[in-house]
Amino acid sequence: MFFEMLVAVGGYRVFKAIKQRSRSRSRSAHRAKRSSDDIGAAGEALAQAKLRTTLEWLCGDNFYLHEGTLLIEHAPGTAFPTAEIDHLAITPFGVFVFETKNWSGRIAPSNRPDTLTRTAPNGKAEDRRSPIEQNRSKIRFLREQLPAMWPVAGAGLFVSPGVVLHPELPTDLLALDDLPHWLRSKRAERTGTSTVDVAKAREAVLMYADASTEGFMAHKVRAKRGYR
């Protein structure tokens, strides 16, 4: 009987230790996800602030900058009917879609198509999907919905102060401090051409927006499933 009690007590202690380790791993995974989400949100806040000050400098008050992430229904009836735009800016010289990345380290071209190689400060290298590729379907959709005379373009914004961009990267991949020059160049390209009606363009784009909590939750589930 005494031996059986020892076995029972030992078994309970093992079970308790396994359960505690499981809870610890679960908490660690939750903290890692929350930390990743926080980093992303902080980067988007930096980009939003820089966009606003730059657009005010270039356009006065004649622009539209969507507040926060914009979810658009760009492919109804398909497995992935919605797309997430980090930042949408509408100006007299164009409609712009920005994908924000808060990556530190060195960002360089990759040997794989539509990806970039990010080398972390600790020297670890990995390929990641390029913001240009992420923007591709969104830009195509907006071009199809808006008048051809209104240019639609996109860029990848790297907002971390610890990022170093390789000089061979496409010019539509830029650090945060490059944004004013990039937008000013876009404005210069449109000199002497017809301008975008900011109010009408805003109305046209937001026709396809889904601002519901349910829509965002469903989009996140689909996106997570798609990247597995």
N, C-alpha and C positions, 0 to 999 in steps of 0.2 A: 504493500500500500504506500509506504514511504517513497519507494522508487517511482511509483506511478505519479505521486504528487510532484516529485522533482521533475519528471518529464513534462508534466502539465505546466508547471511554473516556467520551465525553460522554454517550452513551446510558446507560451504567452509572451515571454520577453522577446523572443525572436520575431514573433508576429508584430509586436509593438514597435520594434526597431525598424522593421521593413516598412511599416505604415508611416513612421516618422520620416524615413528617407524619401518615401513616395511624396509625402506632403511637402518636404523641403524642395524636391525637384520641381513639383508643380508650382510652388511659390517662386522659385528661381526662373522658371519659364515665363511665368506671368510678369515678373519684374523685367525680364529681358524684352518681352513684347511691349510692355508699357514704356520702357526706356527708348526702344526703337520708334514707337509712335510719338513720344515726346520730342525726340530729335527731329523727326520729320515735320512735326507741327511748328517747332521753333524755326526751322529752315524756311517753311512757307510764310511764316510771319515776317521774317527778314526780307524775303523776296517781295511780299505785298507792300511793305513800307517803302522799299527802294523803287518799286514800280510807281507808286503814288507820287513820290517826290519828283521822279523823272518825268512823268506825264504832266504834272503841274508845270514843270519847267518848260517843256516843249509845247504844251497845248493850252495852257491856262486852265480854264474849267471846261473846255470842249473835248471831253473824253468820258469813257465809261470803263471803270475797273470793277469787275465783279467782286463782291465781298466774299472771300472764301472759295472753297472748292465748288465747281459747277459740274453737275451730272447731266449729261445729255443722252437722249435716246437716239442713237445714230444708226442702229441696225435692228429695228423691230422684227420680231418673229424668228430671230436667230438665237443661237446658244448664248451669245454675249451681246445683248441688245443695247447696253449702255456703255458709256465711256466717261472717265473722270478727267476733268480739266483742272489742273492746279490753279492756274491764273488765266483769266480772259481779259484782255484789254482791247477796247475799240477806240480808234482815233480817227481823225480826218484823213490820215495817210495809210490806214490799214487796220485789219483785224488780226490780233496776235494771240497765240496760244503758247503758254509757257509751262514747261515741266520742270519742277524744282527738285534738286538733289542736294542733300546735306552731307555729301561724302567728303571725307578728308583723304589726304594722301595724294598720290600722283595718278592722273587720269590720262591714258594714252590710247591710240588706236589699237584695235584687236585684230588678230588674224581671222577671227570668226565674223561673218557678216552681221551687221545690225547690233553689234556689241562693242563695249569698251573694256579695256583692261584697267582695273583699279588696283594700284599697289598701295597697301596700307602703310602707315608709319612703321609698323613692325616688320615690313618687308614681304608680307604675305600678298600674293597676287591672285586675283580672280576676275573672271569675265562677268560683266553685268550688261543688261539690256540698255541700249543707248536711248537717251531721252528723245532723240530725233525719231527713232523707230516707234517709241511710245506715242509720239504726237502724230504719226503719219495718217492713221485712219481718221483722227479727229479733224485734221486740217483738210483732208479730202472731203469729208462730210460737209464742213462749213463752206468750202468752195462750191460744192454742188447746190447748196441752199441759197447762197448769196449771189447778187449780180456779179458777172465776170469782171466788171470794171472795178470792183472792190477787192483789193489784194488781201489774201489770207496767208499768214506766215507763222512760223513757230520757232522756238528756241529752247535749248536746255540751259537752265540756270544753276550753276554750282555756287552755293552760298556759304560754304564753310570757309573760314579764314585760313584753314590748314590745307586747302586744296591747291594743287599745282597742275595746270593744264598743259599738255604737250603741244608744242607749236604746230604739229601736223594735224591736229584735230580740225573738223569742219568749223567754219566761223560762226555757225549757229549754235555752237556749244561755248558758253561764256561764263566767266566769273562774274560775281555780282557787280563789281566795280566797272566791268565792261558794258553794263547795260545801258547807261546814258549814251555812250558813243554808238552802240548798235542801233538803238532806236532813232538817234539823230540821223544816222546813215540811211535808215529806212525812210525817214521823212524827206531827206534830200533826193532819194531816188524818185519820189513822186512829185517833185517840183514841176509845175506847169501841167499837171494832169488833173482829172476830175477827182473830187474829194469824196470821202465816205460820209454819208449821212449818219452820224453817230446814233441818234435816237432811233432811226428806222432799222439800223443794223442790230442794235440792242434788242429791239422788239422781235426781229426775225430770229435771232439766235435763241432767245429765251422761250420762244414757242416750243422748243424741243427740250427744255429743261425739266428735270424731275427734282423738285425741292423737298420731297417727302422723306421722312425718316425711314419709312418702309423701303422706299426705293434705294436709299443709300445702303441699308442693311443687306438687301438682296444683291446689290452690286458687289459689295464686299465679299459675300459668300461665293458668288460666281468667280470673282477675281482670284480668290484664294484657291478655289478648285482648279482654275485654269493654270495656275503656276506650279501645281504639284508635279 
